[in-house]
Amino acid sequence: MDCQLFLYPSSNNHTIELTDVLFDTGCAATVFDTDILAAIGLYPDFINGTVKRMYGIGGTSEACYEQFVHNIRIDSVNLSSFRLQLGSIYEPYGFEGIIGIDYMLLTGLKVDFETMQVSYIKP
């Protein structure tokens, strides 16, 4: 899945287009790679963030920082505040980000498994 991620901090607009994003209906949280998002000025918030464990393929785990990000747009959906995780996922798994069920529920994203189409339906 291709994904455009836009951040709107108070001083500048920063954008990044991610081409290796996993759309994972079995993942509870949305996670982006720490190093990749550093390129647009989004860093782990060691003070206000919370350390979480992300469990991957084969039961291995990675430490992630869960934090609120304000004024973010993922694809065509603007979110004034969204809790996401930042972690080292590109090297071990090959993904720049993982869109989890938290994002799908919040935005009304629906999956039609018969047609394999994804669409946004307002909740």
Beta strands, then each sheet from edge to edge (+ up, - down):
strand 1: 3-7
strand 2: 14-18
strand 3: 21-23
strand 4: 31-33
strand 5: 50-55
strand 6: 61-74
strand 7: 77-87
strand 8: 97-99
strand 9: 109-112
strand 10: 117-120
sheet 1: 2+ 1- 6+ 5-
sheet 2: 2+ 1- 6+ 7- 4- 8+ 3+
sheet 3: 9+ 10-
end
